[in-house]
């Protein structure tokens, strides 16, 4: 399956659980990729996936896994592209089995789908375990645990690649590790070579959020222009044996790859640039070079690395009850004043009439919502939306809040309309650390 | 560039671009000048103390500033700055994705030159 490139071509086909599919199909067809990574798991996504699995033991993998596999497998099979994904979420076994069934339906007999497990450590972390980054222990939360997943590194993925997997499906595979593992395999990098691990981790870090490096999450019309965002292309990394890379995209897709888009992504969700921790390495991005070398081509290099962290991070998900949100709109003269009055009424009634102790948040969208806590001064607006949000462990309180907001239609200020309300399950996540020795990744090959 | 009057102070957005991200209850905002000429002014304008002073209710913890001199960028780590984080915050933007525009909206210190 190896191709005769002088570079290894890795593409991203999803940068988060709800990312677009059609540009991934386009990239799979025309990208001449060695590997396509589908990064689909966040701390909260995995907690919600555990809830799905509890409701139905055959679920708990990414909701779009079936559509993604159906759409991408034909092109990846044709091009000899290996697919690596953490779409298995809370149930890699069911996800991999589903992928195998889809491969069979598509007629790809013999296609090898590796299922990686071992990230679920719920049977080996005690409730007395201390949090990683705040005071307290798991027991202090006082809510039911829905799942515990350790971040697995490249060493968990490598055996599956060495066994010839065409598709790798895991759960909590660390995002950059999904890029580092195929690079280690292709170029024979030693797992103890922390310099190479740092370089491969930089590639993974830059690529893992998909279009955030090709013009997504970037446009600010009049200041930072991005053309054809509706047709934005996913990124491609052309990686050489020394770990250096060019970040690019298919030439006729929308978006752009510039030094500016690369730099914004370089430190996205990074704290100390000299110590970015993954299961594989303590990566150092502080001396990274970023140099444009043509239209939509930016060369990156200069990342290094030191000893990997001793312990692995574990995300622990809890059932946190319900999240209730409801709103009513006010428009025209003095809309802000009427909206503000509506908010005061709801606040008073939730406390005085219903005795709900949880504090609701009351926003006036159009005047002051996202930046409310930051202390931005409210201004008048002629089109505002009252938004009330409440987190509670009691469904009845969530329902009462929606009722109160809807009652504003007849009982609140003049001219309120457009009530909408929703109650959704809430999860809570915490982080703890675990000894590596307690985490035993395994893989099993499912053959179509 | 901005179309504002000559006495209107320039904002960070006039010389720099930014992106914010989250981990738990910690936000980070990276800021990059378009033109290296403006880097010293950005560093003078955006100190950790200044940001803490501008948003005391929002940023409840410490602020660290990392300088990426060779790429003309700054990275701010804002501790306890997400209203409890995505688990606890009732903010519509519980990840603080919009925090980059809080920073971009700050006026720059006057240019001494």
Interface residues (C-beta under 8 A of the other chain):
Chain A: X43 X44 X133 X134 X217 X218 X220 X223 X224 X260 X263 X264 X265 X266 X267 X268 X269 X270 X271 X272 X273 X286 X287 X288 X289 X290 X320 X360 X361 X363 X365 X369 X370 X371 X372 X373 X374 X375 X387 X389 X390 X391 X427 X428 X429 X431
Chain B: X13 X17 X18 X19 X21 X22 X23 X24 X25 X26 X28 X30 X32 X34 X55 X56 X57 X58 X64 X66 X68 X70 X71 X73 X75 X77 X83 X86 X87 X88 X90 X91 X92 X93 X98 X99 X102
